[in-house]
Amino acid sequence: MEITKKSIKIISEIAGIPEEKINFSDSLANDLGIDSLGLVELMLNTEENFDIKFEESDLNPHDLGTVNDLIDLVNRYLREKKE
């Protein structure tokens, strides 16, 4: 499963919103209703599903505001993992 689809599936499960209703520009907090506890769950599920480990500095909710921000972060970690 490609990174984008897999990321949206994870977000959908945490937010309780159908995948087809999630847009790249959606705010994780404001549009999808993911609170701070949900964000922790989202990050843990993302790490597990992609076999990556986020640095604490990347878990700032102000930097990780949208669906696209999460997808970009996963892509960056997967690129670094290959190197």
C-alpha positions as YAML, in Angstrom:
chain: A
units: angstrom
residues:
- id: 1
  name: MET
  ca: [0.00, 0.00, 0.00]
- id: 2
  name: GLU
  ca: [1.43, 3.36, -0.93]
- id: 3
  name: ILE
  ca: [2.49, 5.86, 1.74]
- id: 4
  name: THR
  ca: [-0.35, 8.33, 1.14]
- id: 5
  name: LYS
  ca: [-3.11, 5.73, 1.23]
- id: 6
  name: LYS
  ca: [-1.66, 4.03, 4.27]
- id: 7
  name: SER
  ca: [-1.27, 7.37, 6.11]
- id: 8
  name: ILE
  ca: [-4.85, 8.38, 5.33]
- id: 9
  name: LYS
  ca: [-6.09, 4.98, 6.51]
- id: 10
  name: ILE
  ca: [-4.32, 5.47, 9.85]
- id: 11
  name: ILE
  ca: [-5.71, 9.00, 10.20]
- id: 12
  name: SER
  ca: [-9.18, 7.75, 9.33]
- id: 13
  name: GLU
  ca: [-9.03, 5.12, 12.06]
- id: 14
  name: ILE
  ca: [-7.89, 7.63, 14.70]
- id: 15
  name: ALA
  ca: [-10.29, 10.40, 13.67]
- id: 16
  name: GLY
  ca: [-13.25, 8.13, 12.99]
- id: 17
  name: ILE
  ca: [-13.80, 9.78, 9.61]
- id: 18
  name: PRO
  ca: [-14.14, 7.89, 6.30]
- id: 19
  name: GLU
  ca: [-10.95, 7.91, 4.23]
- id: 20
  name: GLU
  ca: [-12.69, 9.51, 1.23]
- id: 21
  name: LYS
  ca: [-13.62, 12.55, 3.33]
- id: 22
  name: ILE
  ca: [-10.00, 13.29, 4.34]
- id: 23
  name: ASN
  ca: [-8.12, 15.92, 2.31]
- id: 24
  name: PHE
  ca: [-4.40, 16.70, 2.24]
- id: 25
  name: SER
  ca: [-5.01, 20.21, 3.54]
- id: 26
  name: ASP
  ca: [-7.20, 19.11, 6.46]
- id: 27
  name: SER
  ca: [-5.98, 20.20, 9.86]
- id: 28
  name: LEU
  ca: [-5.48, 17.18, 12.10]
- id: 29
  name: ALA
  ca: [-6.91, 19.09, 15.06]
- id: 30
  name: ASN
  ca: [-9.41, 21.57, 13.64]
- id: 31
  name: ASP
  ca: [-10.85, 19.66, 10.67]
- id: 32
  name: LEU
  ca: [-10.45, 16.07, 11.84]
- id: 33
  name: GLY
  ca: [-10.84, 16.56, 15.59]
- id: 34
  name: ILE
  ca: [-7.63, 14.80, 16.61]
- id: 35
  name: ASP
  ca: [-6.69, 16.04, 20.09]
- id: 36
  name: SER
  ca: [-3.29, 15.74, 21.78]
- id: 37
  name: LEU
  ca: [-3.97, 12.18, 22.95]
- id: 38
  name: GLY
  ca: [-5.19, 11.26, 19.47]
- id: 39
  name: LEU
  ca: [-2.02, 12.77, 18.01]
- id: 40
  name: VAL
  ca: [0.11, 10.52, 20.23]
- id: 41
  name: GLU
  ca: [-1.93, 7.52, 19.09]
- id: 42
  name: LEU
  ca: [-1.58, 8.66, 15.46]
- id: 43
  name: MET
  ca: [2.19, 8.93, 15.75]
- id: 44
  name: LEU
  ca: [2.55, 5.54, 17.48]
- id: 45
  name: ASN
  ca: [0.37, 3.83, 14.86]
- id: 46
  name: THR
  ca: [2.30, 5.55, 12.08]
- id: 47
  name: GLU
  ca: [5.63, 4.41, 13.52]
- id: 48
  name: GLU
  ca: [4.36, 0.87, 13.83]
- id: 49
  name: ASN
  ca: [2.80, 0.71, 10.35]
- id: 50
  name: PHE
  ca: [5.85, 2.14, 8.57]
- id: 51
  name: ASP
  ca: [8.51, 0.61, 10.86]
- id: 52
  name: ILE
  ca: [10.03, 3.99, 11.66]
- id: 53
  name: LYS
  ca: [10.83, 5.86, 14.88]
- id: 54
  name: PHE
  ca: [10.14, 9.59, 15.03]
- id: 55
  name: GLU
  ca: [12.51, 11.93, 16.79]
- id: 56
  name: GLU
  ca: [10.87, 13.82, 19.65]
- id: 57
  name: SER
  ca: [11.60, 17.11, 17.86]
- id: 58
  name: ASP
  ca: [9.32, 16.03, 14.99]
- id: 59
  name: LEU
  ca: [6.32, 15.51, 17.23]
- id: 60
  name: ASN
  ca: [5.51, 19.20, 17.71]
- id: 61
  name: PRO
  ca: [1.77, 19.60, 17.03]
- id: 62
  name: HIS
  ca: [2.40, 23.09, 15.62]
- id: 63
  name: ASP
  ca: [4.70, 21.67, 12.93]
- id: 64
  name: LEU
  ca: [2.51, 18.65, 12.29]
- id: 65
  name: GLY
  ca: [-0.71, 20.46, 11.52]
- id: 66
  name: THR
  ca: [-2.16, 18.86, 8.40]
- id: 67
  name: VAL
  ca: [-2.60, 15.50, 6.73]
- id: 68
  name: ASN
  ca: [0.03, 16.53, 4.20]
- id: 69
  name: ASP
  ca: [2.50, 17.40, 7.00]
- id: 70
  name: LEU
  ca: [2.21, 13.83, 8.31]
- id: 71
  name: ILE
  ca: [2.67, 12.32, 4.84]
- id: 72
  name: ASP
  ca: [5.73, 14.52, 4.23]
- id: 73
  name: LEU
  ca: [7.21, 13.47, 7.58]
- id: 74
  name: VAL
  ca: [6.71, 9.76, 6.83]
- id: 75
  name: ASN
  ca: [8.26, 10.19, 3.38]
- id: 76
  name: ARG
  ca: [11.28, 11.93, 4.90]
- id: 77
  name: TYR
  ca: [11.84, 9.18, 7.46]
- id: 78
  name: LEU
  ca: [11.48, 6.44, 4.87]
- id: 79
  name: ARG
  ca: [14.00, 8.17, 2.58]
- id: 80
  name: GLU
  ca: [16.46, 8.51, 5.47]
- id: 81
  name: LYS
  ca: [15.93, 4.86, 6.39]
- id: 82
  name: LYS
  ca: [16.96, 3.78, 2.87]
- id: 83
  name: GLU
  ca: [20.20, 5.77, 3.00]
...
